Amino acid sequence: MAVIGRVLRLASLIRRETDDLLAGHDLTRAEFDVLCALRRNTVLNPGQISREMLSSGAAITKRLDRLARTELVSRTASERDRRVVQVRLTAKGVRLIDHLLPRQLESERAVLENLSEPERSELAGLLGTVLQTVEGVSS
């Protein structure tokens, strides 16, 4: 109970801090994750975003609709196949993610500041092992 309780409490506190940062910019965590995926990849289609985010197509469409309305992403038909939509960050989206991502990463770094690099590596390994067990992946 001590381990799971602490993991859940930590996740809750980190999530709250992230939500507070994003709420100031009228974004949800899921929308932020879409913006981050596009920043890493430049252009993706909704199916690729869905696979990367492990979300349903309907959920991704809803997020993309909202991000397009706020002019953070653009959707255009592919030149090779007009049935395929390509999603990109707009200049406004790039500016926002480039502003928010360093703040988010700094917040995450601060959570781990009392751990040495070897301790961080050990913790990452241990959590990875637990995740494999929970996700049903054998080592």
Secondary structure, DSSP 4 states (H G I P E B T S, - for coil): -HHHHHHHHHHHHHHHHHHHHHHTTT--HHHHHHHHHHHHHSEE-HHHHHHHHT--HHHHHHHHHHHHHTTSEEEEE-SS-TTSEEEEE-HHHHHHHHHHHHHHHHHHHHHTTTS-HHHHHHHHHHHHHHHHHHHT---
